[in-house]
């Protein structure tokens, strides 16, 4: 152990002249012209997910699946320990990339091909990297779209998550630019176009029959079912600390001075970070549809169609699109359930279904071609696949 002598030090401020010409202002994020197709960003910082952090996320975001809450339950099913919620892994991976990817973004346009490939356990350390897939530059006076692929690695450099998203970003147009970290030309980037889920051999234990509800097994699902989740969740200013707890650095989500300088629907009050809204909506559905899930098979194309703010109450509805028996492919009898997931705000799910009916399940960007108006109460839409244990 190093022992280094120290002593009290004198105050220098009153005797030191102020050099007003020597000022540094940390400016973060990238404008559209600062992106290059094929570039790879190795994002600064990594995050160790300890047990209390993992369980606090699972309970705050209303997860009902015991895999994220109970170590004995998870271990009895073949996992090494309780699992870190996939929505937590997703939030951390996305947030770690914000400083490079989207801290100058006008909007996050959507998520694509979210794939969870390996369990994350308490004690694992997560890091993230991003590759720029495509840049759609619409001219200096219009925001462009940057299409990225982000991967999340654990401390062993193993791929645990891969997803894509599209981000709307302006050119700088004379605004001061920062000095983001240089692009790594030959970074380790183990992306895959042929993803494989790596799970331990799953087990079907006895003695946990009352740990979950009896009507959330694979046999309980059928194509065409609609689940109107009865509880809502009012989001308070708790979203401020959760934004930077998961590593998101975009001031739009916690800096009112920044937010008040933005015009349009995203301006005024800080916007709730979309990944948190995503997690709360999934939590609202958990008791009805994911309590007996063995693995989250991922999400396909999805969008935040309206922003959320502190004080908004979010609600959710789920539609079963298809079911598929997977036999014992994963070690124990289980089946795949394909869901369509809808998020709402400031309206009860029952009332929304009575008011809008089948229109809820039309994609908002397709409403115009159907001769219909977009729904201001609808805030999120995505499809999801889950692997559900049989009885």
N, C-alpha and C positions, 0 to 999 in steps of 0.2 A: 504494500500500500504506500502510495506517495504521500509524504508529509511536507507541505510547503508553508514556510513561515509567512505570516500576514500581520498587518497592523492597521489601526485606523488611518484614514487618508483625509487630507485637507480638502476643504471646499474651494473649487476653482472658478465656479460660475461668475461670481461678482467681479472677479479680476480679469476675466477673459473677454476681449472685445467680440462683438457679434459681427460676423462676416456675412452680410446679407447677399453677397454675390456668390456664395458657396452653398447652394441649396440642392438637395436631392429629393425627388418625388418618385416614389415607387409606383409605376404604372403597370398594371398586370393585364393579361389577356391579349388576344390578337384580333386585329381587324381583317377584313376579307382578303386584302392584298398580301397579308402576311402568312397565308396558308399556301402550301404547295402539294399537289397530288403526289402520293407516294411517301410523303414525309412521315416520320415516326417520332412521337413525343414520349419520352420517358418522364412521367409525371413526378414532381417532387413530393416527398413525404410518403410514408406508409403507415399503416394503422394495425396495431395488435388488438385483436378482439378478445378481451378477457371475459370471464364467465358473467360477471355482473352486468357488463355492457350488453352482452348478447341477450341476457334474460330481460334487462330493462327495455331493450328495443322490442322484444317479442311481446311483452305485456303492455307497453305504451301503445303499440300499434295493433293490439287486440288479437294476436294470434291465439287460436284455440287448439292448435295441433300440439300434442304433448312432445313430439320430437324436438320442439324448440324450447320446451319448458321443464322437462323431466329427464335427467340423465339415466335413471334406471329404466324408464320406458324406452328411450332411444337405444340403450345398450342391449336390452332384451330383444330388440328387433335387428341386431347385428351391427349397429353403428358403434364407433369407438367411444363416443360421448354424446351429449345432447348436441343437436345441430344448430349452427347459426342460421337464423331465418334467411332464406334466399333473397327476400326483399331488403334485408340489411346488407347482404353481400352486394346486391345491385346498387343500393344507395351509396355505399362506400366507394365502389369502383367508379361510378359516375361522378361523384363529388371530388375525388382525387384528381380527376381529369379537367375540372372546370377551369383552373388557372391557365392551362394551355388551350383548352378547346373552346370554352364558351363564356368566359368572364366578360367579353365584349358583346355577347349575343343579345339580340332583340327578343328572340323566342326560341324555345326548344320545340321543334316541329313534330317529332315523333320518335318512337322506339321501334326497332326491327330485329327479329330473329334473336331474342334473348334466350340463351342456352346455358343452363347450370350443369357443369360437367363433372364436378367432384365435390364431395362434402367439405364444408368448412366447419371447424370445431373451435370451441373456446381455446385461446392460446395461439391460434394461427395468426399470422401477420399478412395483411393484404397490401398489394401494390397494384398500380394500373399503368397501362401504356395505350397509346392511341395511334392508329394509322389513318391518314387522310385518303379516302377512297376517291372522292370526286368533288369538284368545286363548280358550282353553277353561278357564274358571274353575270348579273343582269345589267351591269353598267354602274358608273360611279354614283349616280343619284338614287339607286334602288338597292335594297338589301339583297345579298346573294345567299345561296344555300351551300353549306359545307356538309358533306356526307362522310361520317367517320365510323371506324370500327374500333371498339375498345375491348381490351382483354384485361382480366384480373388474375393475378398470380398469387400463390401462397409463398411462404418463406422458403420452400423447396423449389421454387421456380416452376411449379406445376400449374397448368391452366385450370382454373376453377369456374370461370365465367367468360362468356364472349357475347357481345351484342353490338348492334349498330344504332346510330341515331343521326338525325338531320337537324342542323342548327341554322337559324337565320341571323346573318351578321352583315353590318354595313361596312363600306369602305371608310377609311379614316377621314377623308375629305378635310385635311388640314388639322384634325385633332391630334394632340400629342400622343405619340406611340411609346410604348415601353421597350424594354430590352428583354424579351422572353428568352428562356434558355435555348441554346442552339439545337437544331434538329440533329438527332443521332442517325447517321447514315447507315450504319450496319448494326442496329440494335437487335438484341435477342427478342423476337416477336413470334411466339409459337401459336399463331392463329391456325385455324383449321377450317377447311371447307367440307370436311367429312367428320363431324363431331362424334365422339364416343363418350357415353356416360360411364364413369368409373365408380361403382358402388361396391361395398362389401357384400358378401353373401347374406341376403336378408333372411330373417327368421320370423316364424309366427309363434309368439310366446303365449303361454297361458298365464292367467292371473291379472290381466289388464283389461278384462272385458268391460269394466265400468269406467275406464279412463276416458272413453269417448262415447258420444251419443250413438244409439243403435241404428239410426237411419241415415248414416253418412258413409256407408260402405259402397263398394262399386255396384253391388246389386240394386242399390236404391236409386241409381241414376238411369234415366232414359232420355233419348233424344226428344227434344221439344219441350221439356220441362222448363218452367220459368220460376226462379227463386226470387221473391221480393223480400230482401233482407230488412227486418223490422226495425232495427236500431239505427240511429244516426250517430254521428260523432261531431260535436262542435269543436272546431280548432281554435285554440286560444293563442296568446303570444308565446306559448310553449314552442311554437315552430321556430322561433329565433334560435334558442340554444341547440335544438336538434339539427338545424341547418349546419352549424359549424361543428357539432359533435360528430357528424358523419364526414366532415371535411370539405363541405361546399363553401367556396370563397366568393361567390357572386354577390355583390352588395345589394342587388335588387331584392334579396330575400331578408335582409336584416338592417339596412341603412335607410332610414326614412328621408334623410337629406338627399340621398341619391335617387330614391324612388319618386320623391316629389318633383324632381326635375325632369321626369319622363312624361310625355303626353300620351294620350290614348288609354286603352283599357288596362295596360300594364303599369300605368303611372299612379301616383298618389301615395297610397300605403304600400309597404313592402309586400311583395307577392309570396305566398307560401310556396316553398321549393316543391316542384312537381313530384319528385321522387318520394317525398313524405306523403303527399296526397295519394299517390299510387299505393303506398304501404297501408295507409289508413283505410282506403277503400277495400283493399284485399282483406284486411283484418275484419271489417264489417261483415264480409261474406264467410269468414272462416268457420264459424259454428255450423253453418248450413252445408258447406260444400268441401272444405279442405281439412276437416278435423282428422280424417283417416288417410290423408295423403302420405305416401311413402317417399315420393320424390316429385319435385316441381319440374316438369318436362319443358317448361319455358313459355315465352310469350311471343306472339307474332305482331304484325304491324298494329301500332296503337298510338293514340294522340291525346294530349290535353287540349280540349276544345274551348275551354274558358279558364281564366285564372281563378285562384281561390285566395281569400284574404282572412286574416284573423277575425274571428267572429262568425265566419261561415260554418254552417252545419252540412256535412257531406253524408250522402246516403248511397246505396248501391243496389243493383239488380243483376242477376246472373241468368243466362239462358244456356241450356245444354244443347250443343250442336250435334254431337256424335259421341258414341261410346264404342270401345273396342276391347275385347277380352285379350289380355296378354299372357294368359296361362301362368306358368311359373318361370317365365323368361327372366324375371328379376330375383328369383329365388323362392318366392312364396306366391300363392294365388293372388293376382291383381289385375286390374284393368285400367285402360286409358280413357279419360273423360276430357272431351274438347268443349271448352266453354267460351261464350261471349260475355264480356264483362262491361257493365255500364256504370259510370259514376255520375252523381247528381249533386247539386248544392241548393240548400235553403228550400227544399221541398221534400216531403215525406215520400219514400219510395212507393207506398201504396197510392198516394195521390198522383204521383208522376205517371204511374202505370194506367190509372183511370183516365188521366187527362190526355196522354199521348199515345198509349197503346203500342202498336207495332212500330210506330215512327221512332220510338226510342232506339230500335235496333238497326235503323238505317244509319250508315256512316254519315257524319255531318258534312263532309266534303262532297257527298253524293246527293245531298238534299235538293240542290238546284235542278239537277237533271230529272228528278222525280216531281218537280213542281212544288216543292215543300220548303218551308222556312226552317232555318237552323233553330235549335232549342237553347235559349240562354241558360236554362237550368241544368243542361247537360254539360259536364266538365271533363269527362274521360270516356274513352272507348278502347278496348283491346280484346284480343282473343288469347286464350290460355289453354295449355294442356297439362293435366295432372295425372299421376299414377296413384290409383286408389286401391287400398287393401280390400280383399274380399272378406266376407264374414267367416 
